[in-house]
């Protein structure tokens, strides 16, 4: 069984995921890093040179391959739930955990992020709201477990997931 972390960009999936993997003695996989390795370029470069659709195709291929393993903590990109194909893959892979943050907390966190193509050149606040409106319901639908992570440090998020999934 895998543990798949979903949520908005900046929600702490990668940071908490690494800690969780260590706690459980699972492998940790960040799908965004795997996409970059396979494509030989950064995600912003993929978006700029090939567009979002090509990125989503690569994301689907990577998800299919990493979800086929077991005993993995998988940190997904924020848009992984957008495609039905990915949605099914995540659900079949193991337990899906949604790291939920309030809009205010997401705005704070995304203000510190660089290299996020979906926020580039836009009114960040408005764009975050649009993306949340598009994705929140999908995150909720996909999740077996939701963690309210606003006031939690990454270690607390990881420990909460381990405890709630009965794997401490």
Phi, psi and omega in degrees: 000143175252162170242121184250123180262127177236161177151174184293156175304137180085004182280353177097017183301314183290315182295308179293326180298318178298316180296315179299316179300318177297316180302318186267353186060044175256165171281150176249132177228126175256111186298328178297320179292322179295318177301313180299317179298313183291324182277341182070023178204164181285162178299315176303323178293319179300313179300315184291317186273327188237347177091166182295323182300316178296319177301315181296325176296313178299318180300316180298317179297317180295315180301317180300320182284318183284330180285345180286340179279189177217167182056049179233144165258120186246118175266120183261163172288158184301334181260011184301332183277358185290330181261133179303321179303316180291317182306311180295318180300314181298314182296323181284338185286330184163215181270131181257125183242123180264119174270101184268134174231150175292160178302317180300315180294320178297320178297320177297313184291319181288340176295334181268356184268142172237165178070030178252098187303327182287347177254351184293136174068013182241166169290106188305315182299313180294319181294319177300316179299317179298313181295321177298317179299322181288324192254334188306313180297325179291319176300313182297319181294322183284333191285135168273336183212135176244131177250122175280103193257005183310313188253016182253140171283158181307320179296321178293322177299311181299315180295322178296317178298312181301316180295313183291333178268003177071035184231047182273000000 
